[in-house]
Amino acid sequence: MTISESVAPEYATYVARQRADQVLPPSRALDSGQVGDGIRMDPGAAVELMRVAALRAAGLFRPTQRTTIAWVDGANQLAIVVAELGLELTDGQAVVVVPVRCDQVHGTVRVTFALGSPDRPRGLYAGTESRPRGPELVIDTWGDALVAFAWQCLLGLFTGMSAAAGKDTSGSYLVPVEIAANADGLVVVPMARHRFSGSTGLLGKTVR
């Protein structure tokens, strides 16, 4: 198992604490296609855990003191302040707030995702606007990349938390099957992978 395939210690610690507090039941191996118990994250925990996903999306899998990542595209450069990433949650909606810095701009980009809510689950799908909101100079150059990054932060969070919840009977990590948001936080429901010949992957889609 490579570092990139391992469960982030922050996720493992969170799930262990939930089990110690009896918020989650004890771990058990799930059969193919079996659904586990939903993992709830209040807004404060969700944003801290999402920042872990952001660092891992940037290829930083080991513990690090880095708080900023840099993108370079020819003469264009953009810094993203991971330590200040924000997450705003309402019923069925999550807004990833990305602090950005460059020579001309210090500001934030807001990427809105329509998710399911606890009362109206939608599985592992999210809809987003065709263009994020933020400084025009940044959006014109980096808009698509920022949408992809914001989605990877959320998907990495959901995938990582599901893996931290346990494994299936074949020894593979659980994967997310349902996500939901409201003002109380985020919920991810893990499940054991359906077994198909030659298939072990996870498909996460963003519909725009």
C-alpha positions in Angstrom: 0.0 0.0 0.0 1.4 3.4 -1.0 1.2 6.5 1.1 -1.4 8.0 -1.3 -3.6 5.0 -0.7 -3.4 5.2 3.1 -6.0 6.7 5.3 -5.0 10.2 6.6 -4.4 10.0 10.4 -6.7 12.9 10.9 -9.6 10.9 9.4 -8.7 7.8 11.4 -8.6 9.8 14.6 -11.9 11.5 14.0 -13.7 8.2 13.3 -12.0 6.6 16.3 -13.2 9.4 18.5 -16.7 9.1 17.2 -16.7 5.4 18.1 -15.2 6.0 21.5 -18.1 8.5 22.1 -20.5 5.9 20.8 -21.7 8.3 18.1 -20.7 5.6 15.6 -21.0 1.8 16.3 -18.0 -0.4 16.4 -16.2 -1.2 13.1 -17.4 -4.3 11.2 -16.5 -5.7 7.8 -19.3 -5.1 5.2 -20.3 -7.5 2.5 -20.3 -6.4 -1.2 -22.7 -3.5 -1.7 -23.6 -3.3 2.0 -24.1 0.3 3.4 -22.6 1.4 6.6 -23.6 4.1 9.2 -23.4 7.7 8.2 -20.5 9.7 9.5 -21.5 13.2 10.6 -19.1 16.2 10.7 -20.1 19.5 12.3 -19.1 22.6 10.3 -15.9 23.1 12.3 -14.7 19.5 11.9 -15.7 19.5 8.3 -13.6 22.4 7.3 -10.5 21.2 9.2 -10.8 17.7 7.6 -11.4 19.3 4.2 -8.0 21.1 4.5 -6.4 17.7 5.0 -8.0 16.6 1.7 -6.7 19.8 0.0 -3.1 19.1 1.0 -3.5 15.5 -0.2 -5.0 16.8 -3.5 -1.8 18.8 -3.9 0.3 15.6 -3.4 1.2 16.3 0.3 0.5 13.0 2.0 3.0 13.2 4.9 2.5 15.6 7.8 3.6 19.0 6.8 3.8 22.6 8.1 3.0 24.0 4.7 0.0 26.3 4.6 0.1 27.4 1.0 0.3 25.6 -2.3 1.4 27.3 -5.6 0.1 26.8 -9.1 2.2 27.8 -12.2 1.0 28.0 -15.8 3.6 29.6 -17.9 4.0 33.2 -16.7 0.9 32.9 -14.5 1.2 32.0 -10.9 -1.4 31.5 -8.2 -1.0 30.8 -4.5 -3.8 29.0 -2.6 -3.8 29.4 1.2 -4.9 26.0 2.3 -4.8 26.9 6.0 -7.6 29.4 5.4 -9.8 27.3 3.2 -13.4 27.8 4.2 -16.6 25.8 3.9 -20.1 27.3 4.2 -23.0 24.8 4.6 -26.7 25.2 4.1 -29.5 22.8 3.3 -28.3 20.8 0.3 -25.4 23.1 -0.5 -21.7 23.4 0.2 -19.6 26.5 -0.7 -15.9 25.9 -0.8 -14.2 29.3 -0.1 -10.7 29.3 -1.6 -8.3 32.1 -0.5 -6.1 33.0 -3.5 -3.0 35.3 -3.9 -1.1 36.6 -6.9 0.7 39.8 -7.8 -2.4 41.6 -8.7 -5.0 40.0 -6.4 -5.5 39.0 -2.7 -9.0 37.6 -2.5 -11.3 34.6 -2.3 -13.0 32.4 -4.9 -16.3 30.8 -4.0 -17.2 27.5 -5.6 -20.8 26.4 -4.9 -21.9 22.7 -5.0 -25.5 21.5 -4.9 -25.4 18.3 -2.9 -28.1 16.2 -1.3 -29.5 17.0 2.1 -30.2 14.6 4.9 -33.9 14.8 4.0 -33.3 14.6 0.2 -30.2 12.5 -0.5 -28.8 12.5 -4.1 -26.1 9.9 -3.9 -22.5 10.9 -4.8 -23.4 13.6 -7.2 -22.9 17.4 -7.1 -23.9 20.2 -9.4 -22.0 23.5 -9.7 -22.1 26.8 -11.6 -20.3 27.0 -14.9 -18.1 29.8 -13.5 -17.0 30.2 -9.8 -17.4 33.6 -8.1 -14.4 35.7 -7.3 -11.9 38.2 -8.8 -12.3 38.3 -12.5 -8.6 38.2 -13.2 -8.2 35.0 -11.3 -11.4 33.4 -12.6 -10.5 34.1 -16.2 -7.2 32.2 -15.9 -7.9 29.6 -13.2 -11.6 29.2 -13.0 -11.9 25.6 -14.3 -8.9 24.5 -12.2 -10.3 26.1 -9.1 -13.7 24.3 -9.6 -11.8 21.0 -10.0 -9.7 21.7 -7.0 -12.7 22.5 -4.8 -14.5 19.4 -5.9 -11.4 17.3 -5.2 -11.2 18.7 -1.7 -14.8 17.6 -1.0 -14.4 14.3 -2.8 -11.2 13.6 -1.0 -12.8 14.3 2.3 -15.8 12.0 1.6 -13.5 9.3 0.2 -11.0 9.6 3.1 -13.7 9.5 5.8 -15.3 6.5 4.2 -12.0 4.6 4.1 -11.4 5.5 7.8 -14.8 3.9 8.6 -13.4 0.5 7.8 -13.0 -2.2 5.2 -15.2 -4.7 3.4 -14.9 -8.5 3.8 -12.3 -8.7 1.0 -10.1 -6.2 2.8 -10.8 -3.1 0.6 -11.5 0.3 2.1 -15.1 1.4 2.2 -16.2 4.1 -0.4 -18.7 6.9 -0.2 -22.2 6.1 -1.6 -24.1 9.2 -0.3 -23.3 12.7 0.7 -25.4 15.4 2.3 -25.1 18.9 3.7 -27.1 21.2 5.9 -26.4 23.9 8.4 -25.5 21.3 11.0 -22.6 19.9 8.9 -21.8 17.2 6.4 -22.8 13.5 6.3 -21.1 10.8 4.3 -22.4 7.3 4.1 -19.8 4.6 3.4 -20.4 1.3 1.7 -18.6 -1.8 0.5 -17.7 -1.8 -3.1 -19.8 -3.8 -5.5 -17.5 -6.4 -7.0 -17.2 -6.5 -10.8 -14.6 -8.4 -12.6 -11.4 -6.2 -12.9 -13.0 -3.2 -11.2 -11.9 -1.7 -7.9 -12.2 2.0 -8.6 -14.5 4.7 -7.4 -16.3 7.0 -9.7 -17.2 10.5 -8.5 -19.0 12.9 -10.9 -19.5 16.6 -10.9 -22.5 17.7 -13.1 -22.1 21.2 -14.4 
